[in-house]
């Protein structure tokens, strides 16, 4: 499960579809509707929010909005909570780590998509997150990015 801190605009079509599915799974986990993934570390920041269901709903709404902007039909009725969440703090270190991770993935699977971000110096976070100073999050299973084809 990868619930990106990055804005969904940076994801290629495959990544955006995967994010939608994974965020819907996270919603089910947070709502107590599945037994799997209940201890997944990326859910911690949602669980720590004042309203976990509002947080994942806000997350999903931004993913759905990006999909709609690309003329994809992600079913917004699958978003359970109607309320919105206050922004969640995310560190610049986490965002940077994820950017490197995504760039490595896109080099392998969709280099043409990645080209549009060649001049990008600082990626934006997902609208649910606001950036603060800090390293990679302690819940992240950080690993160095190896050569093309490396796991990740």
Secondary structure, 3 states (H helix, E strand, C coil): CCCCCECHHHCCHHHHHHHHHHHHHHHHHHCCCCCCCCCCHHHHHHHCCCCHHHHHHHHHHHHHHHHHHCCCCCCHHHCCCCCCCCCEEEEHHHHHHHHHHHHHHHHHHCHHHHHCCCCCCCCCECCCEEEECCCCCCCCCCCCCCCCCCCC
